[in-house]
Amino acid sequence: DVQLQASGGGLVQVGGSLRLSCAASGFSLDEDVAIGWIRLAPGKEREDIVCIVPSDGDTYYRESVKGRFIVSSDNAKNMVYLQMNSVKPEDTGVYYCALDRWGRCIHLDIWGEGTQVTVSS
């Protein structure tokens, strides 16, 4: 079965850093897939904030996180990471990693459990 599990969330102060991890199973990151990080916050629309195609290293970033967040993968471990730097209060939310089975960062339709990130000011 395809499974994704996000972890690493917590409470962080404005300007601080946090690294989220996404453990993938049931498929290989060497396949033609894409993994995205999605943020959900109360009162806000869903935000697809970053995406990576692990097989070729292509990455895509939402404008609001460019220069602050870095997505990476360790294909041998089937892990994807989101390094969050210079966090802001608006980065607060539940972060989910999600799978696009076609590798195009468009159909992120298989989600795992999320992890809460709270940025305190």
N, C-alpha and C positions, 0 to 999 in steps of 0.2 A: 504494500500500500504506500502511496505517496504521502509523506508527512513532512511538515515544516514546524519547527519550534523556535520561536524567538526568545532570547534571554538577554540579561545584562542591564535591564532598565533600573531606574531608581530615582533618587532625589539628587539634583545637582544645582549648584548655584549659577546664576547668570555669569557667563564668560567661562564657565568650566567645560570639562570634557567628559565624555562617556562613550564606551564602546559596546555596541549591541552585536549579538551573535545570532546567526540563524543556522540551525542544524537541519540538513536536508536528508531524507531517506526515501527509499523506494525508486530512486532514479539517480543518475550520475550527472554532476555538473559538467562533465565533459560532453554530454549530449547537447543537442541544439535546443537549449532552453534558456530562459531568462528568469532572473530573480529580482523582484522589486521590493522596496520597503514602502509601506503605506502607513500613513498617519491618520488616526481618527481622534478628533477632539470634540468635546461637547459644544454644540452650537455652530460647528464648522462643517464644511463639506469635506468629503474624503480627499486626501492629498496623496498622490503618488509622487513621492519625493525623490527617489533615486531608483535606478535600475541598472543591472549588470548582466551582460551575456558572458558567462564564465568561460565558455569555450574559446572565445576570441578576445576577451577583455574589454569589449565595448562597454562604455558606461554613459548614463544619461542622468542629468541632475535637474531638479526643479530650480528655477531661478533663485528662490528664497533661501536655498541651502548651498548654492555654488560658492566655493571658496571656504566653506566651513565644514561640510560633511564629506567624507571619503568612503566610497564603497569598494570592497575588495572581496576576493574569494580565495579559498584554499581548496582546490579541486581534489587534492589527494585526501583531504579530510571531509570533503563534501560540506564545507562550511562557507557561509557568506557573512561578512562583517560590515558594520556601519560605524565608522569613527565619527563621532559628533564633537566638534570643537566650537568654541566661542558660542555656546548655546544661548538662546534668548527665551524669554517667557513664552513666546508664541511657538516654541518647539515642544511645548508640553502636549502630551497626548499618549494614546496607546499606539505602539508601533508593531506592525505586523510584517512578516516577510511572506511573499506570495510568489507563486510559480506561474510563468507563462510557458505553456508546453510547446509553443511555436517559436520561442526565442526572439520575440519581436518587441517585448516590453509594452504590449498593447493589451493582451488578454490575461491580466493577472487575476486569475479566477480560482486558484487554489490557495487558500490561506491557512496559516497555522495559528496556534495560540499567540496572542500578542504579549507585549511587555510594556508596562507603564513607565513613562518618562515624565518627571515633574521638574520643571525649572523654577527655582525660587529666586525672587528678586530681593 
